Amino acid sequence: QVQLVESGGGLVQPGGSLRLSCAASGIRFSIYTMAWYRQAPGKQRELVASITSGGATNYADSVKGRFSISRDNAKNTVYLQMNSLRPEDTAVYYCSGTSILADKYWGQGTQVTVSS
């Protein structure tokens, strides 16, 4: 049974930081491309950042220079370090994993709220 479990969300003031974690089980984590998506109320889900099995990263323009994605294959965990947070970063953040055969799995999401 595949599980992706996010943690680390919460309420933070503008300019603050959060680190999201996503622990995976039931998949061969090291060969999966892992990614973070987000969905704000009334908006479509969008890709925030991704990291391949080889460690190559990709970021949405809106988060470049502020967010950083990383992975620890020994812990089957992917992280999203979020700095200089803005109110427009408020959303539910989802972890996903995609295999080379295009099997895709999702976590349940974690709420991030940026507000003073």
N, C-alpha and C positions, 0 to 999 in steps of 0.2 A: 504494500500500500504506500503510495507516494504522499508525502506530506511536506509542505513548505510552511514554516511558521515564522511570521514576522514579529518583531518586538522592537521597542525603543521609541515608539511614537509618543506624542504628548503635546502639551501647551508650552510654547516658548515665545519670548518677546522678540520683536524685530531686531535683527542683528545678532541673535543668538545662534546656538549650534545644537544639533542633535545627531546621534548616530543610530541608524537603523540596522538591525540584524535580521537575517533570514536563515534559519536552520533547516536543512533539507534531510530527508530520510526516504529510503525506498528507491533511490535513483543512484546511478553511478556518477556522483556529483562532479568528479574531476573532468568528465568529458562533456559536460553540459555548458552551454552559454547561459549565463545568468543575467538577469536584468531587473531593474526597478522601473515600475510604471506609477503614474499617479492619476487620480481622477477627482477633479473638483466638482462641487455641486453644479449641475446643469451643463457640464462640459464632457467632452469625450475623454476616454482614457488615453494618456499620452506616454510615450517612452521618455524616461528621465535619463537613464544610463544603462549601459550593458558592458559585460566583460566576457570574453571568450575563454575557452579552456586554456588557450595559450597566454592569456593575460592581456590581450588587446582590449582597449576600452573605447567607448563612444559615449558622447554626452549630447543632450539637447542644448541648443544654443542658450536657452534661458538659464541654464545652471552651470555652464562652463566657467571654471575659475572659482566656483563656490562649493560645488559638490564633488565628492570623490568616491568611486566605487572600487572595492577590493574584494578578494576572496581568500579563504583559508581552506584549502582542499583537505587538510588533515582534520579539520573540524566540520567539514561539509557545510560551511557557512559563508554567506556573502554579506557584505556590509555596504552601507551608504552613509558616508560622513557628509553632513550638511552644515555648512558654515554661512555666515552672513544671511541668515534666513529673512525672507520678506513675506509680507501678508499674502502675496500672490502665490507663495509656495504652499499655502494651506490646501490640503487635499487628503484623500485616503491613498496611502502608498502601498502598492502591491509588489510582491516579489514574484518573479517567474523564472522557470527553467525550461530551456529548449534543447532537445537532443539533435544529433546530426540527422536523424530521421524525421525531424520536425515534430516529434511529440512535444507538446507544450503543457506545462503544469503551472498552476497559480496558487498563491497563498490566499489567506482570508482577508488580508489588508490590515493596515494600522493607521490610525488617524494622526495627522500632523496638523496642528493649528498654530499659526503665527499671529499673535495679537498682543497688543499692549493692554 
